[in-house]
Each structure stands twice: as C-alpha cells, then as structure tokens.
Amino acid sequence: MSLAHGARLGPYEVEARIGAGGMGEVYRARDTRLDRSVAIKILPPEVSADPERRARFEREAKTIAGLNHPHICTLHDVGEHEGSTFLVMEHLTGETLAQRLEKGPLPLEQALTIATEIADALAAAHRQGVIHRDLKPGNVMLTKTGAKLLDFGLAKLKRHGEQPAAAHLASAPTQSTPLTGEGTIVGTLQYMAPEQVEGKPADARTDIWALGGILYEMVTGKRAFEGPSAASLIGAILEREPATLLTFQPLTPPQLDRLVRQSLAKAPDDRPDTAHDVANELRRVRETSGVGALIAVRPRRRRFLRTALMIAGVVAGAIAGAGVMWLLRPVPPRTSLAGLSLSVRPAEEVNGGGVGTTWLPTPGGSRTALTWTPDGQALVFVGRQVGVQQLYVRRLDGAEARPLPHTEGAQGPAVSPDGLWVAFWANAAIRKVPLGGGPVMDLASGRAVPPWGLVWDARGRLFFGGEDGRIWMIPAEGAPAAVTTVGDGEVAHILPWLLPGERVLLYTVRKRVVSWGDEEVVAQTLATGTRTVLLTDAADARYVPSGHLVFLRRGVLFAVPFDAERAQVLGKEVPVLDSVAQALTSSGTNDITGAGQFALASTGAAAWVRGPVAPYADATLVTVDRRGQVVPLPAPVRSYSVRLRISPDSRRLAVIVRTLTERRLWVYDMGRGILTPLAGGGEATVPVWSPDGRRLVFDWLAGGQRALVTQPADASAPPQVIVPGAFSPSSFSPDGRQLAAVRFTDAWHIVMVTVEPGQARVQPLPETPNTEFWPEVSPDGRWLAYGSNVSGRLEVYVRPYPGLGPAEPVSVEGGWSPAWHPSGRELFFVSLPDPADKRRMMTVQFEPGSPPRIGRPRPLFTFDNRDLYFACGPVRCYDVAPDGQRFYAVQYRTPPPPPVVTDINLIQDWTEELKAKVPTRR
C-alpha cells in the first residue's frame, strides 16, 4: 500500500516516502506524541493476513524492540493500519553501506571500525537469541554516530525453535537494479551462508558469514562471491573460495585476512563461535597493526631523524606489500618528523610472541635485500618468517611489515620507476609481481643463480648481473641480451646501476673470485660500449641526486662528488657511514657479490642494515686415523681453505689461508710448529707438491690473470707461470713431468699438463659430455683414478694411464674425491651423503692387472662434512699420509649463531647530512 503525505497511522503522521525495505515501503513520519522523527515500515499484507504468523511476528517484534544497543536501529512500536502491520523505528540520516561501497573500497581504519560496530551489534542481538539472517550492506546505515544495523524483519528467534513470521522471504534474494550490469544478481543472495542457500537452519554463525562477506567487500571493493546468474552464484557460495584480501590489498594485516577467511568458511563449525569473538579479534587487529594509532615520538638532539624499524625480518633484507594507490597516498610532510625518533614493534612482539618474527637471514646477505618505492614512502625487502623467505613491504607511516603474496624464495628486489611492479629472483627465474598484489609473471627463466644486482629503467628494461659474469638486459618485449663483455683480467661484472638519463650504466668489475681489493667501478655508455673506470677498490656504486656517487669499501660507505652528465668523479672520497652489511665472504663462490644492504630514497632518506664485514670461519688442521679418531695439529688457528697437501717426506703441510684481501699459500712445518707464507697477494687455490718435495704447483689469480704457477717450497723465488689459464692441479706423475689437473669449459674436464721447463703444454684427455674431475695418478704412474657422472650420479672410476683402456668402477652407490694409498694397492673415496647428511670414508682393495681386480668398498669411519672436510670439488680436499694410516684435513670450529637481524636503520634527510659531510661544487 502507498501512503500520501499527511496520512495518519495512529499518532504517526507521514511526511515522505524514503524508500523500500526488504519487507515493504518505508516512510519518514512524525511521532506527534513525543515530537520526534521516526521511520515507518509497512509490512506485506500476507504477514498481516495470517493470524498465527501475525501473532508470532508481534512476539518477535517485542523481543527485537528490547535490543538496546548504540549500533542497532531501535524498534519503537508495532501497529496496524487498514489491515497492514507496520513497524515504527528510529529515523536515521546518512547513507547505507551499500551506497558507500558504490564509490569503492573503504580505508582500512574505517572498514575495521564499521565491522567492529556491526559485530558488537550482532553480539548483543545473539545474546537475546535474535539472528538477523539478512545482514548485507543495504541493512547497515552509516551515520555521524557510527554504523547502525537495520531491518531485523527476517530475524529468527533462536530460542523459540520456530521459523520467523516472514520465513518465506528469507529464502528469496531481494531484487533491485543491478549495479554491475544487466543480469548480475545483487542483493541478499550475495551474503547468504551455505546453510541458508541449502535451506538448513540458521544460527549466529550464519550472521558471522554475512559479516565476513561485508568486511571482504569493504576492504577490497569486490564481493566475495559473484556470478552471472543465481545458479552460478549459489555454486560459488557452496564450492569456491574467494581470493584472499592480500591478493587485492597486500598491506592488509594478516590477522584480518585470516579472520575473514575463517568467517567465510563453508562449514559453520569452522567459523568463529560468536560475534563477540569476532569483535574482539577486530579490535586486536586495529591495535597490533597500528591502524589509526598515534605514534609516540620523543625529541632528540641530533638534527636528523634516525629510525629503527623494528620489523620481523630481512636478507638478507625486510618489508611487505601495499595496494598501489595506498602506497602512493600522501603522508604528512617530512619536516613534521625532523628531530624526532620513531620506534615501531612488529605485531608478533606486540602480542607477546616473537615466534615467527621476520628477520634478515644473515647480516650481510648474498644479494641486495632492500629497496625503496619511487615515492620514498615504503621499503621493499627480503624477509624470512618461520622458515619462509619472501618479499615484504613496510610503509614509513605504518606499524609493521606485510608480506607480498606469491614471492616465496625471493631475492634481490627492484621496484619499477612507475611504482607498479617489483622484480625479483625466485625458482630459477627473474620474475615480477604487481606491487599492489596480483599474479606473478616470469621475465627470464632458466636462471639457476640469483642475479648479481637488479635495476629497472623508465622504459621497463631490467639490467642484471648474469651468472656468466656479464651484465644482461631484459627488454620490455623480447629476449634478454648481454650488454657488457668480460675482458682479460676480469672475473665478472656485477651490481648494475643507471645514471640519470639512462644512457650510462654503472657496474662493479670483479677481478678476484673470493677476496677483495682489486675491484673497479666502471661507467659504460650503453649506445657505444665505451667504458671509463671511475673508482678502484670500490663496489656497489649508486648515484645520489645530491651530486654524489656512493659506494662500499669493505663495509664502509664512501661518497665522492660526481658529475652525472659527464660521468666524472670531481673530488675526494669521504667515508660517510660505517658498518654497512656487505656480502664479501662466504663458503660458496656464488655468494661473493659485494652487495651492500643499503637503499637511498628519493626523499633523501637512507635505510641500511648494520653488519660487520664477515670474516671466514676459523679452522684447525687435524689428522684423522682409519677409525675416525681426530687429533688436532699444534698449528695456529686460521681461516684455512679446505684444500691441503702433505709433503712427500710428511714434514710439511701446504695450506691456503684466507683473509678478506687475499687467499695465500703457506707451508706449515710440523716439526717446528710454524707457518711460513709463500705467494703473496691475489688468490692461491689448490697446492700440489712435486714428487721431490722441492716445489709447489698451484692455481694463482693475480692482477686479474689466472695461471698455473710453480714456486720453490722454501720461498727462495717468486711464483713462475707454467701455463696461463684457470686450472686446478690435482696430482703429479711419479717422475714429476706430468700434472693431472681439471679445467672448466662446457663442464669439468681432466687435462694433463707437461711441466718440464720450456716444454709446458696442455693435453686434454679424450673429452666426453660428462663432468670428470678428481684425477689422481697412481703411485706407479700406470693408473688414473677419477670421478665422473657418466652413470647419472657421481661415481669413482679407475682407468689405465697413460695408455687407453676401459674405465672400471670403484664405487658402488656413488663416490667422491678418490685418493691412492702410497702403496698403490688401496683406494680411498668419500661416499654420498646419507639421509642424516653424514658421509663415510670408504676403502677399496686394488690389484693391478688387465683388467685390475677391485674389491668391494667398505667403510672406515663416518663423519659430518659440514664439520670435517673430506668431500669437495673439483679436486679433493684431504690428503693421505705417506704411511697410509691417517688422513690430513681441515676441521672448522663451530661458529656462534649469526645474529638475528630485526632492524632496518633509517635516517630521514640523510642527503642533507651527506651534503654537509661531502660538499659539491654546485
């Protein structure tokens, strides 16, 4: 029925029609008795026509009228007019949540506030046994005093154990004009729980489902379930899981995403038990995420803001994702923060936990782990939480880091200049993901090693240091292409950085494999390939718009005035920041990148991770008998390399001692207990004694050149080159004329090097497509033991030498690092690791012949190769004593656990400090 202006319904005078509710027409009216505005809802005639349903409805209405809560629209009265029942309710001004959602998602703080108020209202209703059953955005009014829950017309009184008076309406969706296009279902069905769709009884958890759907829509701007027809929509509700909140808004607190997923669980038993629990959880989300919270600050005497961002993690870095628009929204001017100190704790610590805290795996990290968004308002970093490494985003005006979905295993993040994408390496590919969340795209597959630096340009090109030592470029469209060529005396080009205008590329030139001191920073014009050396003994250089070039030198950040237009250094190098974590040393070559854990923002802020220049681990020289008994030698504790050799007279041990700036060959005199250095500078890798014990042959890298060299064991003369190139020596023939070695081409291959003066030459053994290394010439010079993967796994073989003959297997179930007993009648090798990561030293009896008689392998002792080194490649890293009764090896001391890095340090306006320390000519 329709009511005209001025119509009277008892004491209520109609003023205007204001809409249609789920169960009838709604009018604004005047309560003439109390002189107040009210809302009148006329119920459908079928409710009033059935006496039983009418009586039940009136009984339910009295209960609903007793719901006295600030976020429930009050029911004042029930009456009858011309055969129709009407409700008299509190009159509210504002807009419905449905109207607000037409404009898009709500700010997170507002969404949490509204959801908390709705949950409180539901909790109050549920305590009175009232289940709403038609909770939807159209039944939530947003007023100046907060959200108001409307329309309990389909409510069910749980304690009555009966259907509501308007039960038949509860199974039909409210029809209205489609919002998203012709044929799209909108209305009540969108928020019906699975049990409602299936016609099963509803309870409080039915309302919790609807609240979860409303909260989902408020945060994302999208409905949790949609479909082109009622049937497909019902199918989605019953069968599908909606995308997570993090998919659309990566900065959504994980606790909120979890709560929404629980609320939308298909089975009621899997949802939160009560609306009161939901309300409390929403409050915890607001408190621990920092949404809407005031940040406490305290003045400091220092001129610049220094912020410790107490996050939960990094790799080697730290921080989690945000919707792009949210990331780019304006923040208060930085001047308002000057001179203040800010400290933010992670949610885990706020909740009294700490378990699963995000952290940087090591102080140095092997790749650059943190970078800024272009606006300088958020950090993107690599973090690890509960063993899972991924990217995180941390806004300066937020309270904690948030994970960026689909970035598990990520390393080396780089944000595109437009702020829309984050590039990173994971799963043997360089990939990119929208900073606002979304599907991951592969840009370059088949990259087994993470790139040594990654940077975008404005045209969408990505530059990175490739595993082959060159700088590569991935165009916006097309295949990757190399943009640099590694020259003579160079090991690799790494850590690219573009100068303004993107015509000139900076990168670091490595001239050693693992030690530091010879590297250079080079500027290369992309169009011509012209190169200019800018800095020496420098790494990871980056341009600062203040007119400086900053770079690292063994953990210290230096700055120098720089003309970016001419790519020219203009002044003196000045140290500006100490103790910046830098990947300089490691047990694996692929980790020696020199990457600095620092990032400079467009706003002038500097972020960095503290960390020492990590030294190599200390080690002890030991002997191990055939039962596995370890006896330390009285040698000084040093950072010994794992490769060592005993002299033929068993009096001296040739060892490699590693420092940050060199990898030097030393001789340990076991009788006198002293170490004597031999070759200085550069990098010595593998020593081998000549059969007469007068000289040593070793692989040496010096001045950017690699060579196989020889030097008298008494250091009476400097090293002399036998043959240039990268060779790893392994063993001499008995007459000292031939040296078995390995070199890498397409794989590791065995070569024989003639070392007679003036007759040096390299003779490869017949090459195969297989990896072949650990060549060991037998004491009688007639056999060659070696390792090969020809069978599909590494096994030890023996074959005649120097003549040709068939290879005979020595190991049975895999083997590494063979060595001969000095008698030539026994072979040793190392087994493959067992499930506990233990290895065994194996022995095999050997009798020469055609064919030779080779016994069955048997174990001597078991060891942990992470502690006692016997297995390595491409040449063995232990030696056998001349009596064959013991072995010489290196045993590493157990280092203290690495510090858990949970801080990213921040200096706001660092560029101003830089200008003061290093004036430019501007």
URRASUL-V879492 format. One record per residue. N is the residue number from 1. OMEGA is omega as a letter, one per 20 degrees, with the letter a starting at -180 (999 if undefined). Layout:
[[N:OMEGA] [N:OMEGA]]
This chain:
[[1:r] [2:a] [3:r] [4:r] [5:r] [6:r] [7:a] [8:r] [9:a] [10:a] [11:a] [12:a] [13:a] [14:r] [15:a] [16:r] [17:a] [18:r] [19:r] [20:r] [21:a] [22:a] [23:r] [24:a] [25:a] [26:a] [27:r] [28:a] [29:r] [30:r] [31:a] [32:a] [33:a] [34:r] [35:r] [36:r] [37:r] [38:r] [39:a] [40:r] [41:r] [42:a] [43:a] [44:a] [45:a] [46:r] [47:a] [48:a] [49:a] [50:a] [51:a] [52:a] [53:r] [54:r] [55:r] [56:r] [57:a] [58:r] [59:r] [60:a] [61:r] [62:r] [63:a] [64:r] [65:r] [66:r] [67:a] [68:a] [69:a] [70:a] [71:r] [72:r] [73:a] [74:r] [75:a] [76:a] [77:r] [78:a] [79:a] [80:r] [81:r] [82:r] [83:r] [84:r] [85:r] [86:r] [87:r] [88:a] [89:r] [90:r] [91:a] [92:r] [93:a] [94:r] [95:r] [96:r] [97:r] [98:r] [99:r] [100:a] [101:r] [102:a] [103:r] [104:a] [105:r] [106:r] [107:a] [108:a] [109:a] [110:r] [111:r] [112:r] [113:a] [114:a] [115:r] [116:r] [117:r] [118:a] [119:r] [120:r] [121:r] [122:r] [123:r] [124:r] [125:a] [126:r] [127:r] [128:r] [129:a] [130:r] [131:a] [132:r] [133:r] [134:a] [135:a] [136:a] [137:r] [138:r] [139:r] [140:r] [141:r] [142:a] [143:r] [144:a] [145:r] [146:a] [147:r] [148:r] [149:a] [150:r] [151:r] [152:a] [153:r] [154:a] [155:r] [156:r] [157:a] [158:a] [159:r] [160:a] [161:a] [162:r] [163:r] [164:a] [165:a] [166:a] [167:a] [168:r] [169:a] [170:a] [171:a] [172:r] [173:r] [174:a] [175:r] [176:a] [177:a] [178:r] [179:a] [180:r] [181:a] [182:r] [183:r] [184:a] [185:r] [186:r] [187:a] [188:a] [189:a] [190:a] [191:r] [192:r] [193:a] [194:a] [195:r] [196:a] [197:a] [198:r] [199:r] [200:a] [201:r] [202:r] [203:a] [204:a] [205:r] [206:r] [207:r] [208:r] [209:a] [210:r] [211:r] [212:r] [213:r] [214:r] [215:r] [216:a] [217:r] [218:a] [219:a] [220:a] [221:a] [222:r] [223:a] [224:a] [225:r] [226:r] [227:a] [228:r] [229:r] [230:a] [231:a] [232:r] [233:r] [234:r] [235:r] [236:a] [237:a] [238:a] [239:a] [240:r] [241:r] [242:r] [243:a] [244:r] [245:a] [246:r] [247:a] [248:a] [249:a] [250:r] [251:r] [252:r] [253:a] [254:r] [255:r] [256:r] [257:r] [258:a] [259:a] [260:r] [261:r] [262:a] [263:a] [264:r] [265:a] [266:a] [267:r] [268:a] [269:a] [270:r] [271:r] [272:a] [273:a] [274:r] [275:r] [276:r] [277:r] [278:r] [279:r] [280:r] [281:r] [282:r] [283:r] [284:r] [285:r] [286:a] [287:a] [288:r] [289:a] [290:a] [291:r] [292:a] [293:r] [294:r] [295:a] [296:a] [297:r] [298:a] [299:r] [300:a] [301:a] [302:a] [303:a] [304:r] [305:r] [306:a] [307:r] [308:r] [309:a] [310:a] [311:r] [312:q] [313:r] [314:q] [315:e] [316:r] [317:a] [318:q] [319:a] [320:b] [321:r] [322:r] [323:a] [324:a] [325:r] [326:r] [327:a] [328:a] [329:a] [330:r] [331:r] [332:a] [333:a] [334:a] [335:r] [336:a] [337:a] [338:r] [339:a] [340:r] [341:a] [342:r] [343:a] [344:r] [345:r] [346:a] [347:a] [348:a] [349:r] [350:a] [351:r] [352:a] [353:a] [354:r] [355:a] [356:r] [357:r] [358:a] [359:r] [360:a] [361:r] [362:r] [363:a] [364:a] [365:a] [366:r] [367:r] [368:a] [369:a] [370:r] [371:a] [372:r] [373:a] [374:a] [375:r] [376:a] [377:a] [378:r] [379:r] [380:a] [381:r] [382:r] [383:r] [384:a] [385:a] [386:r] [387:a] [388:r] [389:r] [390:r] [391:r] [392:r] [393:a] [394:r] [395:r] [396:a] [397:r] [398:a] [399:a] [400:r] [401:r] [402:r] [403:r] [404:a] [405:r] [406:r] [407:a] [408:r] [409:a] [410:r] [411:r] [412:a] [413:r] [414:a] [415:a] [416:a] [417:r] [418:r] [419:a] [420:a] [421:r] [422:r] [423:a] [424:r] [425:r] [426:r] [427:r] [428:r] [429:r] [430:a] [431:r] [432:a] [433:r] [434:r] [435:r] [436:a] [437:r] [438:a] [439:r] [440:r] [441:r] [442:r] [443:r] [444:a] [445:r] [446:r] [447:a] [448:a] [449:r] [450:a] [451:r] [452:a] [453:a] [454:a] [455:r] [456:r] [457:a] [458:r] [459:r] [460:r] [461:r] [462:r] [463:a] [464:r] [465:a] [466:a] [467:r] [468:r] [469:a] [470:r] [471:a] [472:r] [473:r] [474:a] [475:r] [476:r] [477:r] [478:a] [479:r] [480:r] [481:r] [482:r] [483:r] [484:r] [485:a] [486:a] [487:r] [488:r] [489:r] [490:r] [491:a] [492:r] [493:a] [494:r] [495:r] [496:r] [497:a] [498:r] [499:r] [500:a] [501:r] [502:r] [503:a] [504:a] [505:r] [506:r] [507:r] [508:r] [509:r] [510:r] [511:r] [512:a] [513:a] [514:r] [515:a] [516:r] [517:a] [518:a] [519:a] [520:r] [521:a] [522:r] [523:a] [524:r] [525:a] [526:a] [527:a] [528:a] [529:r] [530:a] [531:r] [532:r] [533:a] [534:a] [535:r] [536:a] [537:a] [538:a] [539:r] [540:a] [541:r] [542:a] [543:r] [544:a] [545:r] [546:a] [547:a] [548:r] [549:r] [550:a] [551:a] [552:r] [553:r] [554:r] [555:r] [556:r] [557:r] [558:r] [559:r] [560:r] [561:a] [562:r] [563:a] [564:a] [565:a] [566:a] [567:a] [568:r] [569:a] [570:a] [571:a] [572:r] [573:a] [574:r] [575:a] [576:a] [577:a] [578:r] [579:r] [580:a] [581:a] [582:a] [583:a] [584:a] [585:r] [586:r] [587:a] [588:a] [589:a] [590:a] [591:a] [592:a] [593:a] [594:a] [595:r] [596:r] [597:r] [598:r] [599:a] [600:a] [601:r] [602:r] [603:a] [604:r] [605:r] [606:r] [607:r] [608:r] [609:r] [610:r] [611:r] [612:r] [613:a] [614:r] [615:r] [616:a] [617:r] [618:a] [619:r] [620:r] [621:a] [622:r] [623:r] [624:a] [625:a] [626:r] [627:r] [628:r] [629:a] [630:r] [631:r] [632:r] [633:a] [634:r] [635:r] [636:r] [637:a] [638:r] [639:a] [640:r] [641:a] [642:a] [643:a] [644:r] [645:r] [646:r] [647:a] [648:r] [649:r] [650:r] [651:a] [652:a] [653:r] [654:a] [655:r] [656:r] [657:a] [658:r] [659:a] [660:a] [661:r] [662:r] [663:a] [664:r] [665:r] [666:r] [667:r] [668:r] [669:a] [670:r] [671:a] [672:r] [673:a] [674:r] [675:r] [676:a] [677:r] [678:a] [679:r] [680:r] [681:r] [682:a] [683:r] [684:a] [685:a] [686:r] [687:r] [688:r] [689:r] [690:a] [691:r] [692:r] [693:a] [694:a] [695:r] [696:r] [697:a] [698:r] [699:a] [700:r] [701:a] [702:a] [703:r] [704:a] [705:r] [706:a] [707:r] [708:a] [709:r] [710:a] [711:r] [712:a] [713:r] [714:r] [715:r] [716:r] [717:r] [718:r] [719:r] [720:a] [721:r] [722:r] [723:r] [724:r] [725:a] [726:r] [727:r] [728:a] [729:a] [730:a] [731:r] [732:r] [733:a] [734:a] [735:r] [736:a] [737:a] [738:r] [739:r] [740:a] [741:r] [742:r] [743:a] [744:r] [745:r] [746:r] [747:r] [748:r] [749:a] [750:r] [751:r] [752:a] [753:r] [754:a] [755:r] [756:a] [757:r] [758:a] [759:a] [760:r] [761:a] [762:r] [763:r] [764:r] [765:r] [766:a] [767:r] [768:r] [769:a] [770:r] [771:r] [772:r] [773:a] [774:a] [775:a] [776:r] [777:a] [778:a] [779:r] [780:r] [781:a] [782:a] [783:r] [784:r] [785:a] [786:r] [787:r] [788:r] [789:a] [790:a] [791:a] [792:r] [793:a] [794:r] [795:r] [796:r] [797:r] [798:a] [799:r] [800:r] [801:j] [802:r] [803:r] [804:r] [805:a] [806:r] [807:r] [808:r] [809:r] [810:r] [811:a] [812:a] [813:r] [814:a] [815:a] [816:r] [817:r] [818:r] [819:a] [820:r] [821:a] [822:r] [823:a] [824:a] [825:a] [826:r] [827:r] [828:r] [829:a] [830:a] [831:r] [832:a] [833:r] [834:a] [835:r] [836:r] [837:r] [838:r] [839:r] [840:r] [841:a] [842:r] [843:r] [844:r] [845:a] [846:r] [847:r] [848:r] [849:r] [850:j] [851:r] [852:r] [853:a] [854:a] [855:r] [856:a] [857:r] [858:a] [859:r] [860:r] [861:r] [862:a] [863:r] [864:a] [865:r] [866:a] [867:a] [868:a] [869:r] [870:a] [871:r] [872:r] [873:j] [874:r] [875:a] [876:a] [877:r] [878:r] [879:a] [880:r] [881:a] [882:r] [883:r] [884:a] [885:r] [886:a] [887:r] [888:a] [889:r] [890:r] [891:a] [892:r] [893:r] [894:a] [895:r] [896:r] [897:a] [898:r] [899:r] [900:a] [901:a] [902:a] [903:r] [904:a] [905:a] [906:r] [907:r] [908:a] [909:r] [910:a] [911:r] [912:r] [913:r] [914:r] [915:r] [916:a] [917:a] [918:a] [919:r] [920:a] [921:a] [922:999]]
